[in-house]
Amino acid sequence: MTPKNLYQKIWDNHVVHEEPGKPSIIYIDRHLIHEGTSPQAFAGLKSEGREVRRPDLTFAVMDHSVPTKDRLLPIVDHDAKLQFEALAKNCAETGVRLFDMHSQNQGIVHIIGPELGITQPGQTIVCGDSHTSTHGAFGTLAFGIGTSEVEHVLATQCLVQGKSKTLHIVVNGKRPKGVTAKDIILAIIGKIGIGGGTGHVIEYGGEAIRALSMDGRMTVCNMSIEGGARAGMVAPDDTTFAYMEGRPFVPRGKDFQAAVEHWKLLRTDDGATFDMTIELRAEEIGPQVTWGTNPGMVTSVTGRVPDPHDFKDLNDQKATESALKYMGLKAGTPIVDIPVDRVFIGSCTNSRLDDLRAAAQLVAGKHVAKSIKQALIVPGSRGIKTQAEKEGLDRVFTQAGFEWRDAGCSMCIGMNADVLPPHERSASTSNRNFEGRQGRDSRTHLVSPVMAAAAAIAGHFVDVREFDVAHVE
Amino acid sequence: MPLDKVNVDTDQMVPKQFLKALTREGFGRILFYDWRYFQPGDRPNPDFVMNFPRYNGASVLLARTNFGCGSSREHAPWGVKDYGFRAIIAPSYADIFYNNCFKNGILPAILKEAEVDELFKRTEKEEGYSLSIDLPNQTISDKHGLTYTFEIAPARKEVLLKGLDDIAQTLQHATEIDAYEEGHPSTATMYETVDVKYYSNGR
C-alpha cells in the first residue's frame, strides 16, 4: 500500500462522494457553533425549510460576546443580548446541545471541545471560527468555515472540499527554559510568513513538538491559521491518550482501550511525503514579541523594532512603515524598551491550565507595575477557572494586582466590554495583532503567558529568562 | 478601486462590533470602517481610497497578496458584495475568504503579481479606468488592448455562472450520506452527567 500522511488518512476516511476534477463531499464528525457566526445560518436553514441533520453531533456555546464579570446581572449590550437569545432559541428549536453563559461547562469553543472530550483523534471538526485549527492538536482535521458553510453542515453534516496540499513542520531539539509553545508557533509564522501556509494543512512533528503537553500543542495548532493554513495537526500519542481518558464525552473502559488502538494508527506512515517540509531548531528560538500589525511581524525579545529598509520587497517596506506608524514605534527601538499599558492573559490560544499555572508561578509574591492600567486573567473555560481556583491560582493573581475574570473570548476580540482603548499598548497572549483587533487604534503585542506576566510586573517587555523560569515548561 | 496594501485581513473589512448582527444585510455601509471613517461621527477619511470621488460606484476591487487573511467571518464578503463589488483581482487570497466569496457570488480572480502591478498603475493613471471581465473565457481586459487570463477551478467557475445552491447539490447525494453514516456510526455520548441543570434547553 502507498504510504499516507496523517491528513491523507483522515481525508480518505471521510469521503462521502468523489468524482474526478471536482471537490469531494466529506463527512463532518463534530460541528461546533457559537453566537457570532451562526444566526444567519439558522435563518437560512429555516427559510429553505431545512432541518438540522445531526443535532447530536452539533455543539453550541456562548463565548465571543459574553461578559467576563457580573454575569448574573442583565446583559447591557442590546445586540449581544439578541445574539444570545437567537442562539438559545435556535438550539431549543433544533435540539442542539447548548452550553450557555450560565453553564458550568461554558468557555471558549476551542477550549471546551477538547476539555469535555468532544474533540477526539481522527475526527473532522468544523466551526464558524478560524481558530478551529486548535483541535488539530489531537490528530483531527479541524478548520474554520464561513457562515454559508455552517448552514451547509447543519443541513447535510457534510462539506464540499477540495483536497489541500500538505506542509510538514518539524521542530527538532529541546526548547530552552522560558521558551513556550507560543514562542515556537510565533517563530514558525515569522519564518514562513502569514501567507506561507495558504492552501496547506500543516502536520507538526519533531522532538520539540512531541515534548509539548496537550495544552502546548493546542497553542501551536491554534495559530496555524495565522500562518495561512486552515488546519494544523499533531499525530496523537500517549500524551494525547492520557489527556483524553475520563473526559465526559470520551468512551470508558474497554471502549476506551479499543478507541486508543484505533487512534494509534493515526500517524504518518514511514515513507509518506508532503508537498513542502520546513525544519526549525528549538534551541534557536527565543521568547517572541510581535512589533507590527500581523503575527508574522515578530522578533525575539532580544531584538529590535526593524527598519522598513531592512526589507527588500517594496510591499513589505510599505507594510512595515504603516505598521510602525500604527503601533507608534520607532525603527531600532529595543523590544525591552517598549512600555506596556495593559496585560491580557486569555483567548483560545493561551488560557489553559498550563498557561495560568506558569504565569501564576512567575508573578507569585510580586506585584504588577504601577504604570500598568489593567492586567486581566481570563480563563478559557469555567472548568479551567474552577480548577485554577482549587489550586489557589486566583489568589496568587489577585494578590499580585491582576483581575480574575469569568470565561470567554474577552479582549482577544473585544466584542464584550473588555476593549483595549485607543493608542494603548497591550502585552497579549491572544492570536492576532491586526489593526483595531483589541479595540480601535489599540496596539497589540503578542507574547506567551509568561512573557505577558513578566511585562505586567516590569511595566515593559522583559526577557522572561531573566526571571526565575525553572518552572516554565 | 485600488487597495494598495498586502495582507489585508477581514478584521479591517468588518470590525468586531459589527459581528453582532443577525442578518447578512447592510455591511457595505461599514466595509473598511476604521480606515474609511474618522470618529466620532463617522466622518469620511479623505485620504482613504474608498472616499476618493473618482472611485465612486466601483465594482472591481484591485488588491494585493494574501487578501482576506485572518478571521473566517463571512461578514467580510457580505460587505464586499453589499458595497457593490462584483469581482476582486489579487495575486493571492487567504483560503477561507476565497471560499466565502464563491458562496456570495463574488469572483476572486487571481492574476500574476506583475499583472496586478500593471493594473494598479493603469487604474491610478487614468481616471475612470475600467475593466471587462469575461468569466467563461477567464479573461480580464481594458479598452487599450490589454488582456490577461486568470485562474479559476472549473467547479468554482460553474458555481458562479450557474448560481447553484450547493446545499441542494449535496442533498442530491443523500443516499451516500446515509450509507456513510451507517458504515461509520458516530455518536457523541456523554458518559457523565455534567451539570445538566445548566444546559439552557435541558439536554
Chai-1 contact restraints between the chains, C-beta under 6 A:
chainA,res_idxA,chainB,res_idxB,connection_type,confidence,min_distance_angstrom,max_distance_angstrom,comment,restraint_id
A,V16,B,E176,contact,1.0,0.0,6.0,A-B,restraint_1
A,V16,B,I177,contact,1.0,0.0,6.0,A-B,restraint_2
A,V16,B,Y180,contact,1.0,0.0,6.0,A-B,restraint_3
A,H17,B,H173,contact,1.0,0.0,6.0,A-B,restraint_4
A,H17,B,E176,contact,1.0,0.0,6.0,A-B,restraint_5
A,K22,B,A155,contact,1.0,0.0,6.0,A-B,restraint_6
A,P23,B,A155,contact,1.0,0.0,6.0,A-B,restraint_7
A,I25,B,T170,contact,1.0,0.0,6.0,A-B,restraint_8
A,I25,B,H173,contact,1.0,0.0,6.0,A-B,restraint_9
A,Y27,B,Y180,contact,1.0,0.0,6.0,A-B,restraint_10
A,D29,B,S186,contact,1.0,0.0,6.0,A-B,restraint_11
A,G36,B,L19,contact,1.0,0.0,6.0,A-B,restraint_12
A,P39,B,L22,contact,1.0,0.0,6.0,A-B,restraint_13
A,Q40,B,R24,contact,1.0,0.0,6.0,A-B,restraint_14
A,D56,B,A188,contact,1.0,0.0,6.0,A-B,restraint_15
A,L57,B,A188,contact,1.0,0.0,6.0,A-B,restraint_16
A,D79,B,K20,contact,1.0,0.0,6.0,A-B,restraint_17
A,A80,B,K20,contact,1.0,0.0,6.0,A-B,restraint_18
A,Q83,B,K20,contact,1.0,0.0,6.0,A-B,restraint_19
A,A86,B,L22,contact,1.0,0.0,6.0,A-B,restraint_20
A,A88,B,S200,contact,1.0,0.0,6.0,A-B,restraint_21
A,C91,B,N201,contact,1.0,0.0,6.0,A-B,restraint_22
A,A92,B,N201,contact,1.0,0.0,6.0,A-B,restraint_23
A,R97,B,R203,contact,1.0,0.0,6.0,A-B,restraint_24
A,L98,B,S200,contact,1.0,0.0,6.0,A-B,restraint_25
A,L98,B,N201,contact,1.0,0.0,6.0,A-B,restraint_26
A,D100,B,S200,contact,1.0,0.0,6.0,A-B,restraint_27
A,H102,B,Y198,contact,1.0,0.0,6.0,A-B,restraint_28
A,S103,B,Y198,contact,1.0,0.0,6.0,A-B,restraint_29
A,Q104,B,D195,contact,1.0,0.0,6.0,A-B,restraint_30
A,Q104,B,Y198,contact,1.0,0.0,6.0,A-B,restraint_31
A,N105,B,V194,contact,1.0,0.0,6.0,A-B,restraint_32
A,S130,B,S71,contact,1.0,0.0,6.0,A-B,restraint_33
A,S130,B,S72,contact,1.0,0.0,6.0,A-B,restraint_34
A,G144,B,S72,contact,1.0,0.0,6.0,A-B,restraint_35
A,G144,B,I96,contact,1.0,0.0,6.0,A-B,restraint_36
A,G146,B,S72,contact,1.0,0.0,6.0,A-B,restraint_37
A,G146,B,E74,contact,1.0,0.0,6.0,A-B,restraint_38
A,G146,B,N100,contact,1.0,0.0,6.0,A-B,restraint_39
A,T147,B,E74,contact,1.0,0.0,6.0,A-B,restraint_40
A,S148,B,K103,contact,1.0,0.0,6.0,A-B,restraint_41
A,H152,B,I167,contact,1.0,0.0,6.0,A-B,restraint_42
A,A155,B,I167,contact,1.0,0.0,6.0,A-B,restraint_43
A,T156,B,T170,contact,1.0,0.0,6.0,A-B,restraint_44
A,C158,B,T170,contact,1.0,0.0,6.0,A-B,restraint_45
A,I194,B,N7,contact,1.0,0.0,6.0,A-B,restraint_46
A,I194,B,C69,contact,1.0,0.0,6.0,A-B,restraint_47
A,G195,B,N66,contact,1.0,0.0,6.0,A-B,restraint_48
A,T198,B,D95,contact,1.0,0.0,6.0,A-B,restraint_49
A,R230,B,D95,contact,1.0,0.0,6.0,A-B,restraint_50
A,P248,B,M190,contact,1.0,0.0,6.0,A-B,restraint_51
A,P248,B,E192,contact,1.0,0.0,6.0,A-B,restraint_52
A,P248,B,V194,contact,1.0,0.0,6.0,A-B,restraint_53
A,F249,B,A188,contact,1.0,0.0,6.0,A-B,restraint_54
A,F249,B,M190,contact,1.0,0.0,6.0,A-B,restraint_55
A,R252,B,Y191,contact,1.0,0.0,6.0,A-B,restraint_56
A,N294,B,N7,contact,1.0,0.0,6.0,A-B,restraint_57
A,N315,B,V6,contact,1.0,0.0,6.0,A-B,restraint_58
A,A319,B,V6,contact,1.0,0.0,6.0,A-B,restraint_59
A,I413,B,K16,contact,1.0,0.0,6.0,A-B,restraint_60
A,G414,B,K16,contact,1.0,0.0,6.0,A-B,restraint_61
A,M415,B,K16,contact,1.0,0.0,6.0,A-B,restraint_62
A,F434,B,D9,contact,1.0,0.0,6.0,A-B,restraint_63
A,F434,B,D11,contact,1.0,0.0,6.0,A-B,restraint_64
A,G436,B,P15,contact,1.0,0.0,6.0,A-B,restraint_65
A,G436,B,D34,contact,1.0,0.0,6.0,A-B,restraint_66
A,R437,B,D11,contact,1.0,0.0,6.0,A-B,restraint_67
A,R440,B,D34,contact,1.0,0.0,6.0,A-B,restraint_68
